[in-house]
Amino acid sequence: MIKILAIGNSFSQDATTYLYNIAKADNIDLKVVNLYIGGCSLETHCRNLENDSAFYDYELNGQSTGKKISILEALKEEAWDYVTLQQVSNDSGIINSYYPYIIKLSNYIKQYAPQSEQLLHQTWAYEIDSTHSAFSNYKNNQELMYQAIVETYQKVGNDLSVKIIPCGEVIQILRTRPEFDYGNGGLSLCRDGFHMSLVYGRYAVAATWYEFILRRRILDNSFVPPAIDGLTAGATEIKLIKAAVDQILSCKLDCDANSNK
């Protein structure tokens, strides 16, 4: 069994909702836990860690359990293969917001889950017409926010010597495809201007985690997201997402493999 623990918020909830189902369709035994507090920042994670606060909703394999847990309890629960960290979306492109919190969290994980590989979950830029109050931090400009996120995560990843799950990059590239070019009549990959849409957005980021972490290609995977709020996943859109994720991740994984030779 492969075991993944996400210390995050609603953005890691978006990324992990379909991950178990995708892995199951490929006969991979997976346990994925998301520690959820809406809008939780790295600073708040640190405060919860220091106080051993059991404030997190324990989400197992994409489902709520009703259980509350602390970070320490979660780290001790399993011999986790991977533990992911991320910044809250509104601060994701602001480098000073990460420190010293990301260092403290990383060191804590090393202490209590030394066998695990730490990963950074790169978040995504808001939709072009997002009404999120923090969008003004990026001049209400999606491209500016995207570039800030990419540069910031790269800096933090280098500082920690950890790899980055490139969800923000995948979403931004998908936004250039006509089907998801929201500014020109395509579907938005967000449901409210910042969270992923329940069908295509969540599927895209879960597929990114699947290829990046499990090193399995999404192209032949049979899982299709269920219909939600009257929206049924279209074969064309799912095929497009698969192709984009596979193209982007195959290139990144090849580059990583070559750099390690």
C-alpha positions as CSV (number, residue, x, y, z in Angstrom):
1,M,0.0,0.0,0.0
2,I,1.2,3.5,-0.8
3,K,0.3,6.0,1.9
4,I,0.0,9.8,1.3
5,L,-0.7,12.4,3.9
6,A,-1.7,16.0,2.9
7,I,-1.3,18.8,5.4
8,G,-3.4,21.4,3.7
9,N,-6.8,22.9,3.3
10,S,-9.5,23.1,0.7
11,F,-7.0,23.1,-2.2
12,S,-5.5,19.8,-1.0
13,Q,-9.1,18.6,-0.7
14,D,-9.6,19.5,-4.3
15,A,-6.5,17.6,-5.3
16,T,-7.2,14.4,-3.3
17,T,-10.9,13.9,-3.8
18,Y,-10.5,11.7,-6.8
19,L,-7.0,10.4,-6.2
20,Y,-8.0,7.2,-4.5
21,N,-10.5,6.4,-7.2
22,I,-8.0,6.9,-10.0
23,A,-5.5,4.7,-8.2
24,K,-8.2,2.0,-7.6
25,A,-9.0,1.9,-11.3
26,D,-5.4,1.0,-11.9
27,N,-5.4,-1.6,-9.2
28,I,-3.1,0.4,-6.9
29,D,-3.6,0.0,-3.2
30,L,-3.6,3.6,-1.9
31,K,-4.4,5.4,1.3
32,V,-4.7,9.1,1.0
33,V,-5.5,11.3,4.0
34,N,-6.2,15.0,3.8
35,L,-5.9,17.2,6.9
36,Y,-8.5,19.8,6.2
37,I,-9.1,23.2,7.7
38,G,-10.6,25.7,5.3
39,G,-8.2,28.5,4.4
40,C,-5.5,27.1,6.6
41,S,-2.1,28.9,6.2
42,L,1.4,27.6,7.0
43,E,1.4,29.9,10.0
44,T,-1.8,28.4,11.3
45,H,-0.5,24.9,10.7
46,C,2.6,25.8,12.8
47,R,0.4,27.2,15.6
48,N,-1.7,24.0,15.6
49,L,1.4,21.9,15.6
50,E,2.9,23.8,18.6
51,N,-0.4,23.4,20.5
52,D,-1.0,19.9,19.3
53,S,-4.5,21.1,18.3
54,A,-6.9,18.4,17.0
55,F,-8.6,20.9,14.7
56,Y,-8.3,19.0,11.4
57,D,-11.1,17.2,9.6
58,Y,-9.7,13.8,8.8
59,E,-10.6,13.1,5.2
60,L,-9.9,9.5,4.0
61,N,-9.6,8.6,0.4
62,G,-11.6,11.6,-0.7
63,Q,-14.4,11.2,1.9
64,S,-15.1,13.0,5.1
65,T,-15.0,10.8,8.2
66,G,-16.3,13.2,10.9
67,K,-13.1,12.5,12.8
68,K,-10.9,15.3,14.2
69,I,-7.2,14.9,14.5
70,S,-3.9,16.8,15.2
71,I,-0.9,16.9,12.9
72,L,1.1,14.8,15.4
73,E,-1.6,12.1,15.6
74,A,-1.8,11.9,11.8
75,L,2.0,11.7,11.4
76,K,2.1,8.8,13.9
77,E,-0.8,7.0,12.4
78,E,1.1,5.4,9.5
79,A,4.6,5.0,8.0
80,W,3.7,7.6,5.4
81,D,5.4,7.3,2.0
82,Y,4.7,10.9,1.1
83,V,3.7,14.0,3.1
84,T,2.6,17.2,1.2
85,L,2.7,20.8,2.3
86,Q,1.3,23.9,0.7
87,Q,0.6,27.6,1.4
88,V,-2.9,29.0,1.6
89,S,-3.9,30.1,-1.9
90,N,-4.0,33.9,-1.2
91,D,-0.4,33.8,0.0
92,S,1.0,31.2,-2.4
93,G,2.9,33.8,-4.5
94,I,4.2,35.8,-1.5
95,I,7.6,34.4,-0.5
96,N,7.8,36.0,3.0
97,S,4.6,34.3,4.0
98,Y,6.3,30.9,4.0
99,Y,9.0,31.6,6.5
100,P,9.8,30.5,9.1
101,Y,6.7,28.3,9.1
102,I,7.6,25.9,6.2
103,I,10.9,25.2,7.8
104,K,9.4,24.4,11.1
105,L,6.8,22.1,9.5
106,S,9.4,20.3,7.4
107,N,11.6,19.7,10.4
108,Y,8.7,18.4,12.4
109,I,7.8,15.9,9.6
110,K,11.4,14.8,9.5
111,Q,11.2,14.1,13.2
112,Y,8.0,12.2,13.3
113,A,7.8,10.7,9.8
114,P,11.5,10.4,8.9
115,Q,10.8,7.7,6.3
116,S,8.5,9.9,4.3
117,E,9.3,12.0,1.2
118,Q,8.1,15.5,1.5
119,L,6.5,17.2,-1.5
120,L,5.1,20.7,-2.1
121,H,1.7,20.9,-3.6
122,Q,1.8,23.9,-6.0
123,T,-1.5,25.7,-6.0
124,W,-3.1,27.5,-8.9
125,A,-3.9,31.1,-9.9
126,Y,-7.5,32.4,-9.5
127,E,-9.9,32.7,-12.4
128,I,-9.7,35.9,-14.4
129,D,-12.8,37.3,-12.9
130,S,-12.3,36.0,-9.4
131,T,-13.9,38.1,-6.6
132,H,-11.6,36.6,-3.9
133,S,-10.4,39.6,-1.8
134,A,-6.8,38.5,-2.0
135,F,-6.8,38.6,-5.8
136,S,-5.9,42.3,-5.5
137,N,-2.5,41.1,-4.1
138,Y,-1.7,40.2,-7.7
139,K,-3.4,43.2,-9.3
140,N,-6.4,41.0,-10.1
141,N,-4.3,39.5,-12.9
142,Q,-4.3,35.7,-13.3
143,E,-1.0,35.6,-15.2
144,L,0.8,37.7,-12.5
145,M,-0.5,35.4,-9.8
146,Y,0.5,32.4,-11.7
147,Q,4.1,33.6,-12.3
148,A,4.4,34.6,-8.6
149,I,3.2,31.1,-7.5
150,V,5.6,29.3,-9.8
151,E,8.6,31.4,-8.8
152,T,7.7,31.2,-5.1
153,Y,7.2,27.4,-5.0
154,Q,10.5,26.9,-6.9
155,K,12.4,29.0,-4.4
156,V,10.8,27.2,-1.4
157,G,11.4,23.8,-3.1
158,N,15.0,24.6,-3.6
159,D,15.4,25.8,0.0
160,L,13.9,22.5,1.3
161,S,15.4,20.3,-1.5
162,V,11.9,18.9,-2.2
163,K,10.0,18.3,-5.4
164,I,6.9,20.2,-6.5
165,I,3.6,18.7,-7.6
166,P,2.9,21.1,-10.5
167,C,-0.8,21.5,-10.2
168,G,-0.7,25.3,-10.9
169,E,1.3,24.7,-14.1
170,V,-1.1,22.0,-15.3
171,I,-4.2,24.2,-14.7
172,Q,-2.6,27.2,-16.4
173,I,-1.7,25.2,-19.5
174,L,-5.2,23.7,-19.6
175,R,-6.6,27.2,-19.6
176,T,-5.0,27.8,-23.0
177,R,-7.0,25.0,-24.6
178,P,-10.3,26.2,-26.2
179,E,-12.4,23.9,-24.1
180,F,-11.1,25.6,-20.9
181,D,-10.3,29.0,-22.2
182,Y,-12.8,30.7,-19.9
183,G,-12.1,34.2,-21.3
184,N,-13.2,33.1,-24.7
185,G,-16.3,31.1,-23.9
186,G,-14.7,27.9,-22.6
187,L,-15.5,26.2,-19.3
188,S,-13.8,27.5,-16.2
189,L,-11.8,25.0,-14.2
190,C,-12.8,26.9,-11.0
191,R,-16.2,26.6,-9.4
192,D,-16.2,29.9,-7.5
193,G,-13.2,31.8,-8.9
194,F,-10.6,30.0,-6.9
195,H,-11.5,26.4,-5.9
196,M,-11.4,23.7,-8.6
197,S,-14.6,22.8,-10.4
198,L,-16.1,19.7,-9.0
199,V,-15.7,17.6,-12.1
200,Y,-13.0,18.8,-14.5
201,G,-10.8,20.9,-12.1
202,R,-10.7,18.3,-9.4
203,Y,-10.0,15.6,-11.9
204,A,-7.1,17.5,-13.5
205,V,-5.3,18.1,-10.2
206,A,-5.9,14.6,-9.0
207,A,-4.5,13.2,-12.3
208,T,-1.5,15.4,-11.7
209,W,-0.9,14.0,-8.3
210,Y,-1.4,10.5,-9.7
211,E,1.2,10.8,-12.4
212,F,3.7,12.8,-10.3
213,I,3.6,10.7,-7.1
214,L,2.7,7.2,-8.4
215,R,4.6,7.5,-11.6
216,R,1.7,5.9,-13.5
217,R,0.3,7.3,-16.8
218,I,-3.2,8.6,-16.7
219,L,-3.9,8.0,-20.4
220,D,-5.4,4.5,-20.1
221,N,-6.9,5.0,-16.6
222,S,-10.6,4.1,-16.7
223,F,-11.9,6.3,-13.8
224,V,-14.3,9.1,-14.8
225,P,-15.6,11.6,-12.3
226,P,-19.3,11.2,-11.4
227,A,-21.9,13.6,-12.5
228,I,-22.3,16.5,-10.0
229,D,-24.9,19.2,-10.0
230,G,-26.1,18.2,-13.4
231,L,-22.7,18.2,-15.1
232,T,-21.5,15.0,-16.6
233,A,-17.9,14.5,-17.5
234,G,-17.6,14.7,-21.3
235,A,-15.3,12.2,-23.1
236,T,-13.7,14.9,-25.1
237,E,-12.8,17.1,-22.0
238,I,-11.5,14.1,-20.0
239,K,-9.4,13.0,-22.9
240,L,-8.0,16.5,-23.3
241,I,-7.2,16.7,-19.5
242,K,-5.5,13.3,-19.7
243,A,-3.4,14.3,-22.7
244,A,-2.3,17.6,-21.1
245,V,-1.4,16.1,-17.7
246,D,0.5,13.3,-19.3
247,Q,2.4,15.6,-21.7
248,I,3.4,18.0,-18.9
249,L,4.2,15.3,-16.3
250,S,6.1,13.0,-18.7
251,C,8.4,15.9,-19.6
252,K,8.9,16.9,-16.0
253,L,9.6,13.4,-14.8
254,D,12.0,12.8,-17.7
255,C,13.9,16.0,-16.8
256,D,14.0,14.9,-13.1
257,A,15.3,11.5,-14.1
258,N,18.0,12.9,-16.3
259,S,19.1,15.5,-13.7
260,N,19.6,12.6,-11.2
261,K,21.9,10.6,-13.5
